[in-house]
Amino acid sequence: MKTLGRHLIAEFYKCNADTLNDRELIEKLMSQAAVEMGATIVGVTFHHFSPQGVSGSVVIAESHLSIHTWPESGYVAVDIFTCGGLNPRHGFQLLGAGLEAQSARFQEIVRGLPEDTANLSELHPLMPSDIDIITKEAEEIPLTPPSVA
């Protein structure tokens, strides 16, 4: 069984502060992004913090989308993890437009077993964007047990 997935870790900057503090609007933007990517929504939960900020998740049959907003800084952190043929970069672009982001960046991680993910990046070329995107490849860092002193 193949275990392929794409995990986009995104940051949006200089976003509309009123949007970032509106729980209902953030939920709508995230749900729309999921649907427009072709995902099947199976659950949604969002929370407004006092005095400001929203966090939430959209659970999809193909994995999840999550968001955390900081209206006071115009900053948003988003994860979009998809399995199958869904393209998380489409969701990234939709969210950037909805959040009125002045700039954004993301890192995409190919998830799954090494034999299943070896050629995945070749299957999904970069998409053009109207958003200033900075991309960088995830570094593979070997895990070593901590030294015992």
C-alpha positions in Angstrom: 0.0 0.0 0.0 1.4 3.4 -1.0 1.4 6.1 1.7 1.9 9.3 -0.4 1.1 12.7 1.0 2.1 16.3 0.6 2.4 18.5 3.7 2.5 22.3 3.0 3.7 24.4 6.0 2.8 28.0 5.2 3.2 31.5 6.6 1.2 34.5 5.5 2.4 38.1 6.3 0.8 41.5 6.5 -2.7 40.1 6.4 -6.0 42.0 7.1 -6.2 42.1 10.9 -10.1 42.2 10.9 -10.2 39.0 8.8 -7.7 37.3 11.1 -9.9 38.0 14.1 -13.2 36.8 12.5 -13.8 33.2 13.4 -16.7 32.6 11.0 -14.8 34.1 8.1 -11.6 32.1 8.8 -13.7 28.9 9.0 -15.4 29.8 5.7 -12.0 30.5 4.0 -10.5 27.2 5.2 -13.6 25.2 4.3 -13.7 26.8 0.8 -10.0 26.1 0.3 -10.6 22.4 1.2 -13.6 22.1 -1.2 -11.9 23.9 -4.0 -8.8 21.6 -3.7 -11.3 18.7 -4.2 -11.2 17.5 -0.6 -14.1 15.8 1.3 -14.7 17.6 4.6 -15.5 15.3 7.5 -15.2 17.7 10.4 -14.6 21.3 11.3 -13.7 23.1 14.6 -12.6 26.7 15.1 -12.0 28.8 18.2 -11.8 32.6 18.8 -9.4 33.6 21.5 -9.8 36.6 23.8 -8.8 39.3 23.1 -7.9 38.2 19.6 -6.9 35.4 17.3 -8.4 32.3 15.7 -7.3 28.7 15.6 -9.0 25.9 13.8 -8.9 22.7 11.8 -10.7 21.3 8.8 -10.4 17.5 8.9 -10.7 16.1 5.4 -10.9 12.5 4.2 -7.6 13.1 2.6 -6.0 14.5 5.9 -6.3 18.1 7.3 -5.9 21.8 7.1 -5.1 23.9 10.2 -4.7 27.6 10.9 -3.5 29.9 13.7 -3.9 33.7 13.4 -2.2 36.6 15.1 -4.2 39.7 14.1 -2.0 42.1 16.1 0.9 41.0 13.9 -0.9 40.4 10.6 0.5 36.9 10.7 -1.0 33.5 9.9 0.5 30.0 10.2 -1.2 27.2 8.1 -0.7 23.5 7.6 -2.3 21.8 4.6 -1.7 18.0 4.5 -3.2 16.1 1.6 -3.0 12.5 0.5 -3.9 11.2 -3.0 -4.0 13.5 -5.9 -4.9 16.8 -4.1 -2.6 19.7 -4.6 -2.0 21.7 -1.3 -0.5 24.6 -3.3 -3.9 25.4 -4.7 -5.2 25.8 -1.1 -2.2 28.0 -0.3 -3.0 30.4 -3.1 -6.7 30.5 -2.2 -6.0 31.3 1.4 -3.4 33.9 0.5 -6.0 35.8 -1.5 -8.7 35.4 1.1 -6.4 36.6 3.9 -5.3 39.5 1.8 -1.7 38.6 2.5 1.0 41.0 1.2 3.5 38.1 1.1 3.7 34.5 2.0 6.1 31.5 2.0 5.8 27.8 2.3 7.8 24.7 2.7 6.5 21.5 1.2 7.3 18.1 2.7 6.7 14.9 0.8 5.2 12.4 3.3 5.3 8.7 3.2 7.6 5.7 2.8 10.8 6.5 1.0 10.1 4.0 -1.8 6.7 5.7 -2.4 7.8 9.3 -2.3 11.1 9.2 -4.2 9.6 10.7 -7.4 6.6 12.6 -6.0 8.1 16.0 -6.5 8.5 15.4 -10.2 4.8 14.7 -10.5 3.8 18.1 -9.2 5.7 21.0 -10.7 5.6 24.4 -9.1 2.5 26.4 -9.7 2.7 30.1 -10.7 1.4 32.5 -8.1 0.5 36.1 -7.7 1.7 35.8 -4.1 5.4 36.3 -3.3 6.4 32.7 -2.6 9.7 31.6 -1.1 10.2 27.9 -1.4 12.9 25.8 0.1 13.4 22.0 0.2 13.1 20.3 3.5 16.5 19.1 4.8 16.8 15.5 5.7 18.2 15.4 9.2 19.3 12.0 10.6 18.0 11.3 14.0 20.6 10.3 16.6 20.0 9.4 20.2 21.1 12.0 22.7 24.6 11.5 24.2 24.6 10.3 27.8 27.0 12.4 29.9 
